[in-house]
């Protein structure tokens, strides 16, 4: 009974305690009004916290910008302003027309990509565009000397771009800013269908920022990319050309590293054989320094670059500001295009100096242009052009052969005189001159026609490497008439020859061999041996074999169009010589004519009389000296 009573008392006590606890919790619980007030208080505190966070963020932003501005100004002075603008990135802006695509970078404000549209690199259908500028191979930099004794370089600073249009022209303005209204400006204007674009450099409000008491140094640099199949041939015609002092032009040596200086420079060209980059200026550069470094190792076929060009020019201030109107040209090194600008740009083409350039400009280029325009293909155009040249030169060939034939007929008589007066050279010379006079033969007549052909030969040698129209034009086995025609690739490199075999030079060498074989005998027979002089007959026989080999080595890496010309030219010359020899000039008729001339009284010319008198005086003096002995 006691255990049951105890259990009952425990239960009653537990119930009483629980009730008390429940009453206490209920009595201490917040009323609905209190809960609402608490919620409102929490909401206010949350909003206050958010406002505090936003305020803190806003407050720290100016501090960050201020730090950035201070760092830029410490490094760049007033031009630190440009580094804080949204344009201070490596972004580029493209301007493009039907023939040219240019990309200009915010950093430096210069062209970082120049693509010539419509042309393939190395070979036709290579799917690689001709890019004169890409992958940082070129730069344009102005060294800014500031009033706070800094030297800053524009190529390392950011310009603010603005692209607009003026009619059909695209205008890109880039400003390197030292403040809202203080800047150095580059202005590019690209017109439709033009390789030439306007370019201007001007400044505004920089009188107190930049030291205007002395000129700024502008440097244009470019490592020229290889764009043609034959790197050695392309490099031979890759050179720095410049115009100075009112129309004079000059160039740096293309075969080796070279430097030069000039005054009053009006344009600078980094010429890459068949393409070129040119900087022209309306306000002439008072002085300019040029440098060219040759980057080609002739043992390497896969050379990426050919030359490294550098030009340094001063930009002068006028009334505290820069104002230069200039032009850029990025395009083909084609005579017709460059000549149409009427700014003496045709001098960039290596057409030869003096009479050689005159022949190319006013005869060969117009004639070849007319022939190639009739649609027969450039290979056939070269053949037809060659035929015309040989026909025009055939009278000279005839005169040369006729003189050789006359000398050949006289050779026995000259040999007799040499034997008769072998102990008296003066008398022998006298009698020989008399024989020439009586026979009506001029010993120099054979040399003059050969000399007349030299300007034509040299002009053609310059003509074919300059013909842009031959680029990647095929003929027979040659896939590019402006480069070599390889029919076999050698597994090794032969010095001065190369690592390939070209067929057109082989054919031209064979033609030269047969031509010399046919004519050398007549030349040797027409040249009487002179006492104390080498035997020309033996020398000519040696040249029969040396000349074709020299031709083979020399032309193996040259344009196949040039080798094609010489092959056809020698074939035609052989044909003309055979016609003259067999149907026009007969030795028996020449002999009869000479004998008839001997019977005629021929008036002595003043020159002949003077020569005879001099020889007679020399002979008399020699006789007097012998008597004294």
C-alpha positions in Angstrom: 0.0 0.0 0.0 2.8 2.4 0.7 4.4 1.8 -2.8 1.1 2.6 -4.5 0.7 5.7 -2.3 4.1 6.8 -3.2 3.6 6.4 -6.9 0.4 8.4 -6.7 2.1 11.2 -4.8 4.9 11.2 -7.5 2.4 11.5 -10.3 0.5 14.4 -8.6 3.8 16.2 -8.0 4.9 15.8 -11.7 1.6 17.2 -12.9 1.8 20.2 -10.6 5.4 21.1 -11.7 4.5 20.7 -15.4 1.5 22.9 -15.0 3.5 25.6 -13.3 6.1 25.5 -16.1 3.4 25.8 -18.8 1.9 28.7 -16.9 5.2 30.4 -16.7 6.0 30.0 -20.5 2.5 31.2 -21.4 2.7 34.2 -19.2 6.2 35.2 -20.6 5.2 34.8 -24.3 5.2 38.0 -26.4 1.8 39.4 -27.4 0.9 39.8 -31.1 1.7 43.5 -30.8 5.1 42.7 -29.4 5.9 40.2 -32.3 4.9 42.8 -34.8 7.1 45.4 -33.2 10.0 43.0 -33.2 9.6 42.1 -36.8 9.5 45.8 -37.7 12.7 46.4 -35.7 14.5 43.6 -37.4 13.5 44.9 -40.8 14.8 48.4 -40.0 18.1 46.9 -38.8 18.4 44.8 -42.0 17.8 47.9 -44.2 20.3 49.9 -42.2 22.9 47.1 -42.7 22.3 47.1 -46.5 22.6 50.8 -46.7 25.8 50.6 -44.7 27.2 48.0 -47.2 26.2 50.1 -50.2 27.7 53.2 -48.7 30.9 51.4 -47.9 31.1 50.2 -51.5 30.4 53.6 -53.0 32.9 55.1 -50.6 35.7 52.7 -51.6 35.2 53.1 -55.4 36.6 56.6 -55.6 39.5 55.5 -53.5 40.3 52.7 -56.0 40.0 55.1 -59.0 42.0 57.7 -57.3 44.8 55.1 -56.6 44.7 54.0 -60.2 44.9 57.6 -61.5 47.7 58.4 -59.2 49.7 55.3 -60.4 49.1 56.2 -64.1 50.1 59.8 -63.5 53.2 58.7 -61.6 54.2 56.6 -64.6 53.0 58.6 -67.5 52.6 62.2 -66.2 49.7 64.0 -67.9 49.3 61.1 -70.4 48.3 58.9 -67.4 44.8 60.3 -68.2 44.7 58.0 -71.3 45.4 54.9 -69.2 42.2 55.5 -67.1 39.8 55.6 -70.1 37.7 52.6 -71.1 39.7 52.5 -74.4 42.9 51.5 -72.5 42.7 47.9 -73.9 44.4 46.0 -76.6 41.3 46.1 -78.8 41.6 46.8 -82.6 39.5 48.5 -85.1 39.2 47.3 -88.7 38.8 49.4 -91.8 38.4 47.6 -95.0 37.6 48.1 -98.7 37.5 45.9 -101.8 41.4 45.5 -102.0 42.8 46.2 -98.6 42.0 45.2 -95.0 43.7 47.1 -92.1 43.5 46.6 -88.4 44.6 49.4 -86.1 45.3 48.8 -82.4 44.3 51.1 -79.5 47.7 50.4 -78.0 50.1 52.5 -80.1 47.5 53.6 -82.5 49.3 52.0 -85.5 48.5 49.3 -88.0 49.0 45.8 -86.6 47.5 43.9 -89.6 47.7 44.8 -93.3 46.2 42.2 -95.6 46.2 42.6 -99.4 43.0 41.1 -100.6 42.8 38.9 -103.7 46.4 37.5 -103.6 47.8 34.2 -102.3 51.0 33.8 -100.4 53.8 31.6 -101.9 51.7 30.0 -104.6 48.3 30.1 -106.2 45.4 28.7 -104.1 47.6 28.4 -101.1 44.7 29.7 -99.0 47.2 32.0 -97.2 46.6 35.7 -97.7 49.4 38.1 -98.4 49.8 40.0 -95.2 52.4 42.7 -95.1 51.8 43.3 -91.4 50.8 40.7 -88.8 52.0 39.2 -85.4 53.9 42.4 -84.4 56.3 42.5 -87.3 55.8 46.3 -87.7 55.5 49.3 -85.4 55.2 53.1 -85.5 56.4 55.0 -82.5 56.9 58.6 -81.5 59.2 59.4 -78.6 57.4 62.1 -76.5 59.7 64.4 -74.5 57.5 65.8 -71.8 57.9 69.0 -69.8 58.4 67.0 -66.6 61.5 65.3 -68.1 60.0 62.1 -69.2 60.5 60.2 -72.4 57.3 58.3 -73.3 56.7 56.1 -76.3 53.4 56.1 -78.1 53.7 52.5 -79.1 53.3 51.6 -75.4 50.3 53.9 -74.6 46.6 53.7 -75.4 44.7 55.7 -77.9 41.0 56.4 -77.9 39.4 55.3 -81.3 36.5 56.8 -83.1 35.2 55.3 -86.4 33.1 57.5 -88.7 32.4 57.9 -92.4 32.7 60.8 -94.8 30.7 59.8 -97.8 32.1 56.4 -98.9 35.3 57.0 -97.0 36.0 55.3 -93.7 37.6 57.6 -91.1 39.3 56.3 -88.0 40.6 58.8 -85.5 42.7 57.8 -82.6 43.7 60.2 -79.8 46.4 59.7 -77.1 44.9 62.0 -74.4 46.6 64.0 -71.7 43.3 65.5 -70.8 39.8 65.9 -72.2 41.0 68.5 -74.8 44.7 67.6 -74.9 45.8 64.9 -77.2 48.1 63.5 -80.0 46.0 62.3 -82.9 46.4 59.8 -85.7 43.8 60.0 -88.5 43.3 57.3 -91.1 41.1 57.7 -94.1 40.5 54.7 -96.4 38.8 55.2 -99.7 37.0 52.6 -101.8 39.2 50.4 -104.1 42.4 52.2 -103.0 45.7 50.8 -101.7 46.6 54.3 -100.7 45.0 55.8 -97.5 45.3 59.3 -96.0 47.2 59.6 -92.8 47.6 62.6 -90.5 49.4 63.3 -87.3 48.4 66.4 -85.3 48.4 67.6 -81.7 46.1 69.8 -79.7 46.7 71.5 -76.3 50.0 69.8 -75.6 52.1 73.0 -75.4 52.5 72.6 -71.6 52.7 68.8 -71.7 55.3 68.1 -74.3 58.6 69.9 -74.9 57.9 71.7 -78.2 61.3 73.3 -78.4 62.8 70.4 -80.4 61.3 67.9 -82.9 59.9 64.6 -81.9 61.5 61.4 -83.2 59.2 59.1 -85.3 60.4 55.6 -85.9 58.9 53.2 -88.5 60.1 49.6 -88.3 59.1 46.5 -90.2 60.4 42.9 -90.5 59.3 42.0 -94.0 57.5 38.6 -94.4 58.4 36.3 -97.2 55.5 36.1 -99.7 57.0 34.4 -102.7 58.0 30.9 -103.6 61.7 31.7 -104.0 63.0 33.4 -100.8 66.5 34.1 -102.3 65.0 35.7 -105.4 62.5 37.7 -103.4 65.2 38.9 -101.1 67.3 40.1 -104.0 64.6 42.6 -104.9 63.5 43.5 -101.3 65.0 46.9 -100.5 64.5 50.2 -98.8 63.9 53.0 -101.3 63.5 56.7 -100.5 63.0 60.0 -102.3 64.8 63.1 -101.2 65.8 66.7 -102.3 63.0 67.3 -104.8 62.8 64.2 -106.8 66.1 62.4 -106.3 65.8 58.7 -105.3 68.1 56.2 -103.8 68.1 52.8 -102.1 70.0 50.7 -99.5 72.1 47.7 -100.6 69.8 44.7 -100.8 72.6 42.2 -100.6 73.9 43.1 -97.2 73.3 45.1 -94.0 73.2 48.8 -94.9 72.6 52.3 -93.5 72.2 55.8 -95.0 71.0 59.3 -94.3 69.2 61.9 -96.4 67.7 65.4 -96.2 64.3 66.7 -97.3 62.8 63.2 -97.6 59.3 63.0 -99.3 58.7 59.2 -99.1 60.1 56.0 -97.7 59.3 52.6 -99.2 59.9 49.2 -97.6 59.7 47.3 -100.9 59.2 43.5 -100.8 59.8 42.6 -104.5 56.2 42.3 -105.7 54.5 44.2 -102.8 55.5 47.3 -101.0 54.7 49.5 -97.9 55.2 53.3 -98.4 55.0 56.3 -96.1 54.6 59.6 -97.9 54.5 63.1 -96.5 53.4 66.5 -97.8 55.7 68.2 -95.3 59.1 66.8 -96.1 61.2 65.3 -93.3 64.2 67.5 -92.9 66.5 64.6 -92.1 66.0 60.8 -92.1 68.1 57.8 -91.1 67.6 54.5 -92.8 68.8 51.0 -91.9 68.3 47.6 -93.6 69.3 44.3 -92.0 69.4 41.2 -94.2 67.7 38.2 -92.5 68.0 35.6 -95.2 70.3 32.7 -94.8 70.6 31.3 -98.4 71.1 27.8 -97.0 67.6 27.9 -95.5 64.6 27.5 -97.8 61.9 28.1 -95.2 63.1 31.6 -94.1 60.1 33.5 -92.6 61.5 37.1 -92.9 63.7 38.7 -95.6 64.7 42.1 -94.2 64.4 44.2 -91.1 63.9 47.9 -92.2 64.0 50.9 -89.9 63.4 54.6 -90.7 63.8 57.4 -88.2 62.5 60.9 -89.0 61.9 64.1 -87.0 58.4 65.7 -86.6 58.7 69.4 -86.1 56.4 71.7 -84.2 54.8 74.8 -85.7 53.3 77.3 -83.3 53.5 74.6 -80.6 51.6 72.0 -82.5 52.2 69.1 -84.9 50.4 69.1 -88.2 51.6 66.5 -90.8 49.5 65.3 -93.7 50.8 62.0 -95.0 49.8 58.8 -96.8 50.3 55.1 -96.4 50.4 52.7 -99.3 50.0 49.0 -98.8 49.7 47.1 -102.1 51.3 45.6 -105.2 54.6 46.9 -106.4 53.1 47.3 -109.9 54.4 50.0 -112.2 51.0 51.0 -113.6 49.4 51.5 -110.1 52.3 53.3 -108.6 52.8 55.5 -111.7 49.1 56.6 -111.7 49.6 58.4 -108.3 52.0 60.8 -110.1 54.2 61.1 -107.0 57.3 59.6 -108.5 56.5 56.2 -106.9 57.5 54.4 -110.2 61.1 55.0 -109.1 60.5 52.3 -106.5 60.5 49.8 -109.3 64.0 48.5 -110.2 63.7 49.3 -114.0 67.3 50.4 -114.4 68.9 53.9 -114.6 69.3 56.2 -117.6 68.6 54.7 -121.0 67.8 51.3 -119.5 64.9 52.7 -117.4 63.8 54.8 -120.3 63.5 51.7 -122.6 61.5 49.8 -119.9 59.1 52.7 -119.1 58.3 53.9 -122.6 58.8 50.8 -124.8 58.8 47.4 -123.0 56.1 48.0 -120.4 53.5 49.5 -122.8 54.3 46.9 -125.5 54.1 44.0 -123.2 50.9 45.4 -121.6 49.3 45.6 -125.0 50.3 42.1 -126.0 49.2 40.5 -122.7 45.8 42.4 -122.9 44.7 40.4 -126.0 44.1 37.3 -123.8 46.7 34.8 -125.2 48.1 34.1 -121.7 51.3 35.4 -120.2 53.5 32.6 -121.4 52.5 33.2 -125.0 52.7 36.9 -124.5 56.4 36.5 -123.5 57.1 34.5 -126.6 55.3 37.0 -128.9 57.1 39.9 -127.1 60.5 38.1 -127.6 59.8 37.7 -131.4 59.0 41.4 -131.7 62.2 42.4 -129.9 64.4 40.0 -132.1 62.7 41.3 -135.3 63.4 44.9 -134.3 67.0 44.0 -133.4 67.6 41.9 -136.6 69.2 44.8 -138.6 71.8 45.1 -135.8 72.3 41.3 -136.0 72.7 41.5 -139.7 75.3 44.3 -139.5 77.3 42.4 -136.9 77.4 39.2 -139.0 78.2 41.1 -142.2 81.2 42.7 -140.5 82.4 39.3 -139.3 82.1 37.9 -142.8 84.1 40.7 -144.3 86.9 40.2 -141.7 86.8 36.5 -142.3 87.4 37.1 -146.1 90.3 39.4 -145.3 91.9 37.1 -142.8 94.3 35.3 -145.3 95.7 38.7 -146.5 96.0 39.9 -142.9 97.9 36.7 -142.1 100.3 37.5 -145.0 100.9 41.0 -143.7 101.6 39.6 -140.2 104.2 37.2 -141.6 105.8 39.8 -143.9 106.2 42.4 -141.2 106.5 40.2 -138.2 109.7 42.1 -137.2 108.2 45.5 -137.7 105.0 45.9 -135.7 104.5 49.5 -136.7 104.8 48.8 -140.4 102.5 45.8 -140.0 99.9 48.0 -138.4 100.2 50.6 -141.2 99.7 48.1 -143.9 96.8 46.4 -142.2 95.0 49.8 -141.9 95.7 50.4 -145.6 94.2 47.0 -146.4 91.0 47.8 -144.4 90.7 51.2 -146.1 91.1 49.8 -149.7 88.7 46.9 -149.0 86.1 49.3 -147.4 86.1 47.3 -144.2 85.7 48.9 -140.7 87.2 46.6 -138.1 85.0 48.2 -135.4 81.8 47.6 -137.3 81.3 44.3 -135.6 81.6 45.8 -132.1 79.2 48.6 -132.5 76.1 46.4 -133.1 77.0 44.3 -130.1 77.3 47.5 -128.0 73.9 48.6 -129.3 72.3 45.4 -128.0 73.6 45.9 -124.4 71.0 48.5 -123.4 68.2 46.2 -124.6 69.8 43.2 -122.8 70.2 45.0 -119.5 66.7 46.6 -119.7 65.1 43.2 -120.2 67.1 41.8 -117.3 65.4 44.5 -115.1 62.1 44.2 -116.9 61.0 40.7 -116.0 61.7 40.8 -112.2 59.6 44.0 -112.1 56.5 42.6 -113.9 53.9 42.0 -111.2 51.5 40.6 -113.8 53.6 37.5 -114.1 53.0 36.6 -110.4 51.5 33.1 -110.1 50.7 33.0 -113.9 51.4 29.5 -115.2 52.8 28.3 -118.6 53.6 24.7 -119.5 55.3 23.1 -116.5 56.0 26.5 -114.8 53.3 27.3 -112.2 54.6 30.8 -111.6 56.4 32.9 -114.3 57.6 35.3 -111.6 59.5 32.5 -109.8 61.6 29.5 -110.7 60.1 26.5 -112.6 61.1 23.5 -110.5 60.8 20.1 -112.2 62.8 18.2 -109.5 63.7 18.8 -105.9 67.2 17.9 -104.9 67.8 16.2 -101.6 70.7 18.5 -101.0 71.8 22.1 -101.6 74.3 23.1 -104.3 76.1 26.4 -103.7 75.1 29.1 -106.2 72.7 26.7 -107.8 70.1 25.8 -105.2 68.2 22.7 -104.2 66.0 22.3 -107.2 66.3 21.8 -111.0 64.7 24.4 -113.3 64.0 23.4 -116.9 63.8 26.7 -118.7 67.4 27.7 -117.6 68.6 24.3 -119.0 66.8 24.9 -122.3 68.2 28.5 -122.5 71.7 27.2 -121.7 71.5 24.6 -124.5 70.3 27.3 -126.9 73.3 29.5 -125.9 75.7 26.6 -126.5 74.5 26.0 -130.1 74.4 29.7 -130.8 78.0 30.2 -129.6 79.1 27.0 -131.4 77.7 28.4 -134.6 79.1 31.9 -134.3 82.3 31.5 -132.3 84.2 30.0 -135.3 83.3 32.9 -137.5 84.2 35.4 -134.8 87.6 33.7 -134.3 88.2 33.7 -138.1 87.3 37.3 -138.3 89.7 38.3 -135.5 93.3 38.3 -136.8 95.8 37.4 -134.1 97.8 40.3 -132.8 101.4 40.0 -131.6 101.7 40.1 -127.8 97.9 39.6 -127.5 96.1 36.4 -126.3 94.6 34.2 -129.0 91.0 35.2 -129.1 90.1 32.0 -131.0 91.2 29.8 -128.1 89.4 32.0 -125.6 86.2 31.9 -127.6 86.3 28.1 -127.7 86.6 28.0 -124.0 83.7 30.4 -123.6 81.5 28.1 -125.6 81.4 25.8 -122.6 81.7 28.3 -119.8 78.9 30.6 -120.8 76.1 28.0 -120.8 77.2 26.7 -117.4 77.2 30.3 -116.0 73.7 30.8 -117.5 72.5 27.6 -115.9 73.7 28.5 -112.4 72.8 32.1 -112.6 69.2 31.7 -113.8 68.2 28.5 -111.8 66.6 30.7 -109.1 65.5 33.5 -111.3 62.0 34.1 -112.7 61.1 31.4 -115.2 59.6 34.2 -117.4 63.1 35.6 -117.9 64.6 32.2 -118.7 61.8 31.6 -121.2 62.6 34.9 -122.9 66.3 34.0 -123.3 65.5 30.5 -124.5 63.1 31.8 -127.2 65.5 34.7 -128.0 68.5 32.5 -128.6 66.4 30.1 -130.8 65.2 33.1 -132.9 68.7 34.5 -133.1 70.0 31.1 -134.3 67.3 31.1 -137.0 68.1 34.7 -138.1 71.8 33.9 -138.3 71.1 30.8 -140.4 69.0 32.8 -142.8 71.6 35.6 -143.1 74.4 33.1 -143.6 72.7 30.8 -146.1 70.5 33.2 -148.0 71.6 36.8 -147.6 75.3 37.1 -147.0 77.5 35.1 -149.4 81.2 35.0 -148.8 82.1 34.8 -152.5 80.1 38.0 -153.2 81.7 39.7 -150.3 85.2 38.7 -151.6 84.4 40.0 -155.1 83.1 43.3 -153.6 86.3 43.7 -151.5 88.5 43.1 -154.5 86.5 45.6 -156.5 86.8 48.1 -153.7 90.6 47.7 -153.8 90.7 49.0 -157.4 88.8 52.1 -156.6 90.4 55.3 -155.5 89.1 56.1 -152.1 89.5 59.5 -150.5 91.3 59.3 -147.2 89.3 60.6 -144.3 90.8 63.1 -141.8 91.0 60.4 -139.1 92.7 58.0 -141.4 95.2 60.7 -142.6 95.9 61.6 -139.0 96.5 58.0 -138.0 98.8 57.4 -141.1 100.8 60.5 -140.2 101.2 59.4 -136.6 102.4 56.0 -137.7 104.8 57.4 -140.2 106.3 59.8 -137.6 106.6 56.9 -135.1 108.3 54.8 -137.8 110.7 57.7 -138.7 111.7 58.2 -135.1 112.4 54.5 -134.7 114.6 54.5 -137.8 116.5 57.5 -136.5 117.1 55.8 -133.2 118.4 52.7 -134.9 120.9 54.8 -136.9 122.3 56.4 -133.8 123.0 52.9 -132.4 
